[in-house]
Amino acid sequence: MHLINEALARAHCMEQRYVAERDRHAYRLVARRRMERKAARAARRARRLATAVVAMNDRPL
């Protein structure tokens, strides 16, 4: 009986570890996508600002 309880406890621990690792992986994936979207927005904003600066410098005085 003692060995059965050990096996059940070990299986439960392994399952909990698997679930925790899966959750960490999902969290990292969401965080990476969020950072990629943030970087893309920053790049678009930088391009718009650069275009505006060039357009202002090309204006005749």
mmJSON file of the N, C-alpha and C atoms, coordinates in Angstrom:
{"data_MODEL":{"atom_site":{
"group_PDB":["ATOM","ATOM","ATOM","ATOM","ATOM","ATOM","ATOM","ATOM","ATOM","ATOM","ATOM","ATOM","ATOM","ATOM","ATOM","ATOM","ATOM","ATOM","ATOM","ATOM","ATOM","ATOM","ATOM","ATOM","ATOM","ATOM","ATOM","ATOM","ATOM","ATOM","ATOM","ATOM","ATOM","ATOM","ATOM","ATOM","ATOM","ATOM","ATOM","ATOM","ATOM","ATOM","ATOM","ATOM","ATOM","ATOM","ATOM","ATOM","ATOM","ATOM","ATOM","ATOM","ATOM","ATOM","ATOM","ATOM","ATOM","ATOM","ATOM","ATOM","ATOM","ATOM","ATOM","ATOM","ATOM","ATOM","ATOM","ATOM","ATOM","ATOM","ATOM","ATOM","ATOM","ATOM","ATOM","ATOM","ATOM","ATOM","ATOM","ATOM","ATOM","ATOM","ATOM","ATOM","ATOM","ATOM","ATOM","ATOM","ATOM","ATOM","ATOM","ATOM","ATOM","ATOM","ATOM","ATOM","ATOM","ATOM","ATOM","ATOM","ATOM","ATOM","ATOM","ATOM","ATOM","ATOM","ATOM","ATOM","ATOM","ATOM","ATOM","ATOM","ATOM","ATOM","ATOM","ATOM","ATOM","ATOM","ATOM","ATOM","ATOM","ATOM","ATOM","ATOM","ATOM","ATOM","ATOM","ATOM","ATOM","ATOM","ATOM","ATOM","ATOM","ATOM","ATOM","ATOM","ATOM","ATOM","ATOM","ATOM","ATOM","ATOM","ATOM","ATOM","ATOM","ATOM","ATOM","ATOM","ATOM","ATOM","ATOM","ATOM","ATOM","ATOM","ATOM","ATOM","ATOM","ATOM","ATOM","ATOM","ATOM","ATOM","ATOM","ATOM","ATOM","ATOM","ATOM","ATOM","ATOM","ATOM","ATOM","ATOM","ATOM","ATOM","ATOM","ATOM","ATOM","ATOM","ATOM","ATOM","ATOM","ATOM","ATOM"],
"id":[1,2,3,4,5,6,7,8,9,10,11,12,13,14,15,16,17,18,19,20,21,22,23,24,25,26,27,28,29,30,31,32,33,34,35,36,37,38,39,40,41,42,43,44,45,46,47,48,49,50,51,52,53,54,55,56,57,58,59,60,61,62,63,64,65,66,67,68,69,70,71,72,73,74,75,76,77,78,79,80,81,82,83,84,85,86,87,88,89,90,91,92,93,94,95,96,97,98,99,100,101,102,103,104,105,106,107,108,109,110,111,112,113,114,115,116,117,118,119,120,121,122,123,124,125,126,127,128,129,130,131,132,133,134,135,136,137,138,139,140,141,142,143,144,145,146,147,148,149,150,151,152,153,154,155,156,157,158,159,160,161,162,163,164,165,166,167,168,169,170,171,172,173,174,175,176,177,178,179,180,181,182,183],
"type_symbol":["N","C","C","N","C","C","N","C","C","N","C","C","N","C","C","N","C","C","N","C","C","N","C","C","N","C","C","N","C","C","N","C","C","N","C","C","N","C","C","N","C","C","N","C","C","N","C","C","N","C","C","N","C","C","N","C","C","N","C","C","N","C","C","N","C","C","N","C","C","N","C","C","N","C","C","N","C","C","N","C","C","N","C","C","N","C","C","N","C","C","N","C","C","N","C","C","N","C","C","N","C","C","N","C","C","N","C","C","N","C","C","N","C","C","N","C","C","N","C","C","N","C","C","N","C","C","N","C","C","N","C","C","N","C","C","N","C","C","N","C","C","N","C","C","N","C","C","N","C","C","N","C","C","N","C","C","N","C","C","N","C","C","N","C","C","N","C","C","N","C","C","N","C","C","N","C","C","N","C","C","N","C","C"],
"label_atom_id":["N","CA","C","N","CA","C","N","CA","C","N","CA","C","N","CA","C","N","CA","C","N","CA","C","N","CA","C","N","CA","C","N","CA","C","N","CA","C","N","CA","C","N","CA","C","N","CA","C","N","CA","C","N","CA","C","N","CA","C","N","CA","C","N","CA","C","N","CA","C","N","CA","C","N","CA","C","N","CA","C","N","CA","C","N","CA","C","N","CA","C","N","CA","C","N","CA","C","N","CA","C","N","CA","C","N","CA","C","N","CA","C","N","CA","C","N","CA","C","N","CA","C","N","CA","C","N","CA","C","N","CA","C","N","CA","C","N","CA","C","N","CA","C","N","CA","C","N","CA","C","N","CA","C","N","CA","C","N","CA","C","N","CA","C","N","CA","C","N","CA","C","N","CA","C","N","CA","C","N","CA","C","N","CA","C","N","CA","C","N","CA","C","N","CA","C","N","CA","C","N","CA","C","N","CA","C","N","CA","C","N","CA","C"],
"label_alt_id":[null,null,null,null,null,null,null,null,null,null,null,null,null,null,null,null,null,null,null,null,null,null,null,null,null,null,null,null,null,null,null,null,null,null,null,null,null,null,null,null,null,null,null,null,null,null,null,null,null,null,null,null,null,null,null,null,null,null,null,null,null,null,null,null,null,null,null,null,null,null,null,null,null,null,null,null,null,null,null,null,null,null,null,null,null,null,null,null,null,null,null,null,null,null,null,null,null,null,null,null,null,null,null,null,null,null,null,null,null,null,null,null,null,null,null,null,null,null,null,null,null,null,null,null,null,null,null,null,null,null,null,null,null,null,null,null,null,null,null,null,null,null,null,null,null,null,null,null,null,null,null,null,null,null,null,null,null,null,null,null,null,null,null,null,null,null,null,null,null,null,null,null,null,null,null,null,null,null,null,null,null,null,null],
"label_comp_id":["MET","MET","MET","HIS","HIS","HIS","LEU","LEU","LEU","ILE","ILE","ILE","ASN","ASN","ASN","GLU","GLU","GLU","ALA","ALA","ALA","LEU","LEU","LEU","ALA","ALA","ALA","ARG","ARG","ARG","ALA","ALA","ALA","HIS","HIS","HIS","CYS","CYS","CYS","MET","MET","MET","GLU","GLU","GLU","GLN","GLN","GLN","ARG","ARG","ARG","TYR","TYR","TYR","VAL","VAL","VAL","ALA","ALA","ALA","GLU","GLU","GLU","ARG","ARG","ARG","ASP","ASP","ASP","ARG","ARG","ARG","HIS","HIS","HIS","ALA","ALA","ALA","TYR","TYR","TYR","ARG","ARG","ARG","LEU","LEU","LEU","VAL","VAL","VAL","ALA","ALA","ALA","ARG","ARG","ARG","ARG","ARG","ARG","ARG","ARG","ARG","MET","MET","MET","GLU","GLU","GLU","ARG","ARG","ARG","LYS","LYS","LYS","ALA","ALA","ALA","ALA","ALA","ALA","ARG","ARG","ARG","ALA","ALA","ALA","ALA","ALA","ALA","ARG","ARG","ARG","ARG","ARG","ARG","ALA","ALA","ALA","ARG","ARG","ARG","ARG","ARG","ARG","LEU","LEU","LEU","ALA","ALA","ALA","THR","THR","THR","ALA","ALA","ALA","VAL","VAL","VAL","VAL","VAL","VAL","ALA","ALA","ALA","MET","MET","MET","ASN","ASN","ASN","ASP","ASP","ASP","ARG","ARG","ARG","PRO","PRO","PRO","LEU","LEU","LEU"],
"label_asym_id":["A","A","A","A","A","A","A","A","A","A","A","A","A","A","A","A","A","A","A","A","A","A","A","A","A","A","A","A","A","A","A","A","A","A","A","A","A","A","A","A","A","A","A","A","A","A","A","A","A","A","A","A","A","A","A","A","A","A","A","A","A","A","A","A","A","A","A","A","A","A","A","A","A","A","A","A","A","A","A","A","A","A","A","A","A","A","A","A","A","A","A","A","A","A","A","A","A","A","A","A","A","A","A","A","A","A","A","A","A","A","A","A","A","A","A","A","A","A","A","A","A","A","A","A","A","A","A","A","A","A","A","A","A","A","A","A","A","A","A","A","A","A","A","A","A","A","A","A","A","A","A","A","A","A","A","A","A","A","A","A","A","A","A","A","A","A","A","A","A","A","A","A","A","A","A","A","A","A","A","A","A","A","A"],
"label_entity_id":["1","1","1","1","1","1","1","1","1","1","1","1","1","1","1","1","1","1","1","1","1","1","1","1","1","1","1","1","1","1","1","1","1","1","1","1","1","1","1","1","1","1","1","1","1","1","1","1","1","1","1","1","1","1","1","1","1","1","1","1","1","1","1","1","1","1","1","1","1","1","1","1","1","1","1","1","1","1","1","1","1","1","1","1","1","1","1","1","1","1","1","1","1","1","1","1","1","1","1","1","1","1","1","1","1","1","1","1","1","1","1","1","1","1","1","1","1","1","1","1","1","1","1","1","1","1","1","1","1","1","1","1","1","1","1","1","1","1","1","1","1","1","1","1","1","1","1","1","1","1","1","1","1","1","1","1","1","1","1","1","1","1","1","1","1","1","1","1","1","1","1","1","1","1","1","1","1","1","1","1","1","1","1"],
"label_seq_id":[1,1,1,2,2,2,3,3,3,4,4,4,5,5,5,6,6,6,7,7,7,8,8,8,9,9,9,10,10,10,11,11,11,12,12,12,13,13,13,14,14,14,15,15,15,16,16,16,17,17,17,18,18,18,19,19,19,20,20,20,21,21,21,22,22,22,23,23,23,24,24,24,25,25,25,26,26,26,27,27,27,28,28,28,29,29,29,30,30,30,31,31,31,32,32,32,33,33,33,34,34,34,35,35,35,36,36,36,37,37,37,38,38,38,39,39,39,40,40,40,41,41,41,42,42,42,43,43,43,44,44,44,45,45,45,46,46,46,47,47,47,48,48,48,49,49,49,50,50,50,51,51,51,52,52,52,53,53,53,54,54,54,55,55,55,56,56,56,57,57,57,58,58,58,59,59,59,60,60,60,61,61,61],
"pdbx_PDB_ins_code":[null,null,null,null,null,null,null,null,null,null,null,null,null,null,null,null,null,null,null,null,null,null,null,null,null,null,null,null,null,null,null,null,null,null,null,null,null,null,null,null,null,null,null,null,null,null,null,null,null,null,null,null,null,null,null,null,null,null,null,null,null,null,null,null,null,null,null,null,null,null,null,null,null,null,null,null,null,null,null,null,null,null,null,null,null,null,null,null,null,null,null,null,null,null,null,null,null,null,null,null,null,null,null,null,null,null,null,null,null,null,null,null,null,null,null,null,null,null,null,null,null,null,null,null,null,null,null,null,null,null,null,null,null,null,null,null,null,null,null,null,null,null,null,null,null,null,null,null,null,null,null,null,null,null,null,null,null,null,null,null,null,null,null,null,null,null,null,null,null,null,null,null,null,null,null,null,null,null,null,null,null,null,null],
"Cartn_x":[0.817,0.0,0.865,1.949,2.852,3.432,3.774,4.329,3.3,2.054,0.993,0.847,0.856,0.755,1.933,3.124,4.302,4.154,3.703,3.531,2.483,1.379,0.338,0.873,1.621,2.192,3.181,4.003,4.98,4.271,3.214,2.456,1.798,1.255,0.619,1.649,2.802,3.87,4.309,4.463,4.878,3.806,2.549,1.465,1.447,1.629,1.666,2.834,3.966,5.138,4.86,4.205,3.861,2.91,1.89,0.92,1.612,2.487,3.196,4.084,4.771,5.636,4.805,3.661,2.776,2.274,1.908,1.433,2.539,3.754,4.878,5.136,5.059,5.278,4.206,2.957,1.869,2.069,2.471,2.691,3.813,4.909,6.023,5.605,4.79,4.317,3.472,2.562,1.715,2.569,3.528,4.399,5.223,5.736,6.536,5.688,4.467,3.598,3.263,3.043,2.749,3.94,5.139,6.346,6.548,6.254,6.384,5.419,4.174,3.208,3.657,4.186,4.673,5.832,6.743,7.877,7.403,6.417,5.891,5.241,4.499,3.89,4.958,5.999,7.086,7.782,7.983,8.632,7.755,6.437,5.541,5.557,5.543,5.575,6.88,7.988,9.28,9.312,8.763,8.728,7.867,6.712,5.852,6.557,7.224,7.943,9.078,9.805,10.897,10.348,9.232,8.61,8.18,7.622,7.193,8.379,9.482,10.681,11.213,11.267,11.751,10.826,9.53,8.568,8.719,8.97,9.135,10.426,11.471,12.734,12.699,11.794,11.687,10.803,10.12,9.257,10.091,9.636,10.342,10.038,10.999,10.822,10.287],
"Cartn_y":[-1.19,0.0,1.259,1.197,2.344,2.678,1.677,1.918,2.526,2.114,2.692,4.181,4.521,5.935,6.739,6.171,6.864,7.085,6.049,6.161,7.226,7.241,8.252,9.654,9.806,11.104,11.555,10.627,10.95,11.354,10.621,10.945,12.31,12.593,13.894,15.019,14.812,15.821,16.062,14.988,15.131,15.861,15.554,16.234,17.719,18.048,19.452,20.179,19.525,20.112,20.347,19.373,19.506,20.691,20.794,21.89,23.232,23.31,24.561,24.946,23.978,24.265,24.717,24.072,24.457,25.883,26.221,27.574,28.606,28.275,29.203,29.409,28.335,28.437,29.341,29.153,29.97,31.44,31.7,33.069,33.718,32.969,33.528,33.816,32.943,33.151,34.418,34.593,35.797,37.039,36.973,38.125,38.464,37.435,37.684,38.339,37.86,38.472,39.915,40.168,41.524,42.437,41.956,42.759,42.988,41.971,42.139,43.194,43.18,44.205,45.593,45.686,46.969,47.474,46.586,46.978,47.404,46.707,47.069,48.456,48.726,50.065,51.148,50.874,51.849,52.083,51.021,51.171,51.986,51.725,52.517,53.982,54.227,55.611,56.296,55.6,56.171,56.484,55.584,55.848,57.065,57.175,58.346,59.636,59.608,60.805,61.151,60.146,60.404,60.987,60.472,60.993,62.446,62.739,64.103,65.052,64.611,65.459,65.732,64.71,64.892,65.831,65.673,66.537,67.982,68.181,69.557,70.175,69.372,69.899,70.181,69.533,69.757,70.96,71.499,72.656,73.887,74.66,75.919,76.929,77.75,78.778,80.017],
"Cartn_z":[0.0,0.0,0.0,0.721,0.801,-0.577,-1.353,-2.693,-3.632,-3.466,-4.299,-3.986,-2.699,-2.317,-2.841,-2.788,-3.337,-4.83,-5.533,-6.981,-7.31,-6.557,-6.791,-6.506,-5.435,-5.094,-6.163,-6.645,-7.688,-8.98,-9.337,-10.551,-10.421,-9.244,-9.021,-9.128,-8.541,-8.595,-10.041,-10.802,-12.201,-13.008,-12.733,-13.445,-13.109,-11.834,-11.431,-12.093,-12.178,-12.827,-14.312,-14.965,-16.38,-16.586,-15.734,-15.849,-15.64,-14.65,-14.384,-15.566,-16.137,-17.292,-18.489,-18.711,-19.811,-19.605,-18.362,-18.071,-18.273,-17.846,-18.05,-19.54,-20.304,-21.75,-22.373,-21.987,-22.529,-22.147,-20.909,-20.461,-21.267,-21.477,-22.255,-23.688,-24.267,-25.635,-25.724,-24.782,-24.774,-24.579,-23.658,-23.407,-24.645,-25.331,-26.537,-27.617,-27.803,-28.815,-28.457,-27.166,-26.724,-27.014,-26.731,-26.981,-28.477,-29.296,-30.748,-31.262,-30.761,-31.183,-30.736,-29.537,-29.022,-29.874,-30.245,-31.085,-32.469,-33.003,-34.32,-34.271,-33.206,-33.066,-32.959,-32.192,-32.044,-33.38,-34.154,-35.462,-36.407,-36.395,-37.25,-36.845,-35.546,-35.065,-35.468,-35.352,-35.728,-37.223,-38.047,-39.498,-39.812,-39.132,-39.363,-38.958,-37.817,-37.372,-38.325,-38.799,-39.739,-41.035,-41.493,-42.709,-42.495,-41.324,-41.041,-40.989,-40.414,-40.347,-41.744,-42.575,-43.949,-44.702,-44.514,-45.211,-44.743,-43.46,-42.955,-43.499,-43.643,-44.142,-45.639,-46.353,-47.79,-48.137,-47.152,-47.412,-47.734,-48.703,-48.972,-47.874,-47.569,-46.526,-47.08],
"occupancy":[1.0,1.0,1.0,1.0,1.0,1.0,1.0,1.0,1.0,1.0,1.0,1.0,1.0,1.0,1.0,1.0,1.0,1.0,1.0,1.0,1.0,1.0,1.0,1.0,1.0,1.0,1.0,1.0,1.0,1.0,1.0,1.0,1.0,1.0,1.0,1.0,1.0,1.0,1.0,1.0,1.0,1.0,1.0,1.0,1.0,1.0,1.0,1.0,1.0,1.0,1.0,1.0,1.0,1.0,1.0,1.0,1.0,1.0,1.0,1.0,1.0,1.0,1.0,1.0,1.0,1.0,1.0,1.0,1.0,1.0,1.0,1.0,1.0,1.0,1.0,1.0,1.0,1.0,1.0,1.0,1.0,1.0,1.0,1.0,1.0,1.0,1.0,1.0,1.0,1.0,1.0,1.0,1.0,1.0,1.0,1.0,1.0,1.0,1.0,1.0,1.0,1.0,1.0,1.0,1.0,1.0,1.0,1.0,1.0,1.0,1.0,1.0,1.0,1.0,1.0,1.0,1.0,1.0,1.0,1.0,1.0,1.0,1.0,1.0,1.0,1.0,1.0,1.0,1.0,1.0,1.0,1.0,1.0,1.0,1.0,1.0,1.0,1.0,1.0,1.0,1.0,1.0,1.0,1.0,1.0,1.0,1.0,1.0,1.0,1.0,1.0,1.0,1.0,1.0,1.0,1.0,1.0,1.0,1.0,1.0,1.0,1.0,1.0,1.0,1.0,1.0,1.0,1.0,1.0,1.0,1.0,1.0,1.0,1.0,1.0,1.0,1.0,1.0,1.0,1.0,1.0,1.0,1.0],
"B_iso_or_equiv":[0.0,0.0,0.0,0.0,0.0,0.0,0.0,0.0,0.0,0.0,0.0,0.0,0.0,0.0,0.0,0.0,0.0,0.0,0.0,0.0,0.0,0.0,0.0,0.0,0.0,0.0,0.0,0.0,0.0,0.0,0.0,0.0,0.0,0.0,0.0,0.0,0.0,0.0,0.0,0.0,0.0,0.0,0.0,0.0,0.0,0.0,0.0,0.0,0.0,0.0,0.0,0.0,0.0,0.0,0.0,0.0,0.0,0.0,0.0,0.0,0.0,0.0,0.0,0.0,0.0,0.0,0.0,0.0,0.0,0.0,0.0,0.0,0.0,0.0,0.0,0.0,0.0,0.0,0.0,0.0,0.0,0.0,0.0,0.0,0.0,0.0,0.0,0.0,0.0,0.0,0.0,0.0,0.0,0.0,0.0,0.0,0.0,0.0,0.0,0.0,0.0,0.0,0.0,0.0,0.0,0.0,0.0,0.0,0.0,0.0,0.0,0.0,0.0,0.0,0.0,0.0,0.0,0.0,0.0,0.0,0.0,0.0,0.0,0.0,0.0,0.0,0.0,0.0,0.0,0.0,0.0,0.0,0.0,0.0,0.0,0.0,0.0,0.0,0.0,0.0,0.0,0.0,0.0,0.0,0.0,0.0,0.0,0.0,0.0,0.0,0.0,0.0,0.0,0.0,0.0,0.0,0.0,0.0,0.0,0.0,0.0,0.0,0.0,0.0,0.0,0.0,0.0,0.0,0.0,0.0,0.0,0.0,0.0,0.0,0.0,0.0,0.0,0.0,0.0,0.0,0.0,0.0,0.0],
"pdbx_formal_charge":[null,null,null,null,null,null,null,null,null,null,null,null,null,null,null,null,null,null,null,null,null,null,null,null,null,null,null,null,null,null,null,null,null,null,null,null,null,null,null,null,null,null,null,null,null,null,null,null,null,null,null,null,null,null,null,null,null,null,null,null,null,null,null,null,null,null,null,null,null,null,null,null,null,null,null,null,null,null,null,null,null,null,null,null,null,null,null,null,null,null,null,null,null,null,null,null,null,null,null,null,null,null,null,null,null,null,null,null,null,null,null,null,null,null,null,null,null,null,null,null,null,null,null,null,null,null,null,null,null,null,null,null,null,null,null,null,null,null,null,null,null,null,null,null,null,null,null,null,null,null,null,null,null,null,null,null,null,null,null,null,null,null,null,null,null,null,null,null,null,null,null,null,null,null,null,null,null,null,null,null,null,null,null],
"auth_seq_id":[1,1,1,2,2,2,3,3,3,4,4,4,5,5,5,6,6,6,7,7,7,8,8,8,9,9,9,10,10,10,11,11,11,12,12,12,13,13,13,14,14,14,15,15,15,16,16,16,17,17,17,18,18,18,19,19,19,20,20,20,21,21,21,22,22,22,23,23,23,24,24,24,25,25,25,26,26,26,27,27,27,28,28,28,29,29,29,30,30,30,31,31,31,32,32,32,33,33,33,34,34,34,35,35,35,36,36,36,37,37,37,38,38,38,39,39,39,40,40,40,41,41,41,42,42,42,43,43,43,44,44,44,45,45,45,46,46,46,47,47,47,48,48,48,49,49,49,50,50,50,51,51,51,52,52,52,53,53,53,54,54,54,55,55,55,56,56,56,57,57,57,58,58,58,59,59,59,60,60,60,61,61,61],
"auth_comp_id":["MET","MET","MET","HIS","HIS","HIS","LEU","LEU","LEU","ILE","ILE","ILE","ASN","ASN","ASN","GLU","GLU","GLU","ALA","ALA","ALA","LEU","LEU","LEU","ALA","ALA","ALA","ARG","ARG","ARG","ALA","ALA","ALA","HIS","HIS","HIS","CYS","CYS","CYS","MET","MET","MET","GLU","GLU","GLU","GLN","GLN","GLN","ARG","ARG","ARG","TYR","TYR","TYR","VAL","VAL","VAL","ALA","ALA","ALA","GLU","GLU","GLU","ARG","ARG","ARG","ASP","ASP","ASP","ARG","ARG","ARG","HIS","HIS","HIS","ALA","ALA","ALA","TYR","TYR","TYR","ARG","ARG","ARG","LEU","LEU","LEU","VAL","VAL","VAL","ALA","ALA","ALA","ARG","ARG","ARG","ARG","ARG","ARG","ARG","ARG","ARG","MET","MET","MET","GLU","GLU","GLU","ARG","ARG","ARG","LYS","LYS","LYS","ALA","ALA","ALA","ALA","ALA","ALA","ARG","ARG","ARG","ALA","ALA","ALA","ALA","ALA","ALA","ARG","ARG","ARG","ARG","ARG","ARG","ALA","ALA","ALA","ARG","ARG","ARG","ARG","ARG","ARG","LEU","LEU","LEU","ALA","ALA","ALA","THR","THR","THR","ALA","ALA","ALA","VAL","VAL","VAL","VAL","VAL","VAL","ALA","ALA","ALA","MET","MET","MET","ASN","ASN","ASN","ASP","ASP","ASP","ARG","ARG","ARG","PRO","PRO","PRO","LEU","LEU","LEU"],
"auth_asym_id":["A","A","A","A","A","A","A","A","A","A","A","A","A","A","A","A","A","A","A","A","A","A","A","A","A","A","A","A","A","A","A","A","A","A","A","A","A","A","A","A","A","A","A","A","A","A","A","A","A","A","A","A","A","A","A","A","A","A","A","A","A","A","A","A","A","A","A","A","A","A","A","A","A","A","A","A","A","A","A","A","A","A","A","A","A","A","A","A","A","A","A","A","A","A","A","A","A","A","A","A","A","A","A","A","A","A","A","A","A","A","A","A","A","A","A","A","A","A","A","A","A","A","A","A","A","A","A","A","A","A","A","A","A","A","A","A","A","A","A","A","A","A","A","A","A","A","A","A","A","A","A","A","A","A","A","A","A","A","A","A","A","A","A","A","A","A","A","A","A","A","A","A","A","A","A","A","A","A","A","A","A","A","A"],
"auth_atom_id":["N","CA","C","N","CA","C","N","CA","C","N","CA","C","N","CA","C","N","CA","C","N","CA","C","N","CA","C","N","CA","C","N","CA","C","N","CA","C","N","CA","C","N","CA","C","N","CA","C","N","CA","C","N","CA","C","N","CA","C","N","CA","C","N","CA","C","N","CA","C","N","CA","C","N","CA","C","N","CA","C","N","CA","C","N","CA","C","N","CA","C","N","CA","C","N","CA","C","N","CA","C","N","CA","C","N","CA","C","N","CA","C","N","CA","C","N","CA","C","N","CA","C","N","CA","C","N","CA","C","N","CA","C","N","CA","C","N","CA","C","N","CA","C","N","CA","C","N","CA","C","N","CA","C","N","CA","C","N","CA","C","N","CA","C","N","CA","C","N","CA","C","N","CA","C","N","CA","C","N","CA","C","N","CA","C","N","CA","C","N","CA","C","N","CA","C","N","CA","C","N","CA","C","N","CA","C","N","CA","C","N","CA","C"],
"pdbx_PDB_model_num":[1,1,1,1,1,1,1,1,1,1,1,1,1,1,1,1,1,1,1,1,1,1,1,1,1,1,1,1,1,1,1,1,1,1,1,1,1,1,1,1,1,1,1,1,1,1,1,1,1,1,1,1,1,1,1,1,1,1,1,1,1,1,1,1,1,1,1,1,1,1,1,1,1,1,1,1,1,1,1,1,1,1,1,1,1,1,1,1,1,1,1,1,1,1,1,1,1,1,1,1,1,1,1,1,1,1,1,1,1,1,1,1,1,1,1,1,1,1,1,1,1,1,1,1,1,1,1,1,1,1,1,1,1,1,1,1,1,1,1,1,1,1,1,1,1,1,1,1,1,1,1,1,1,1,1,1,1,1,1,1,1,1,1,1,1,1,1,1,1,1,1,1,1,1,1,1,1,1,1,1,1,1,1]
}}}
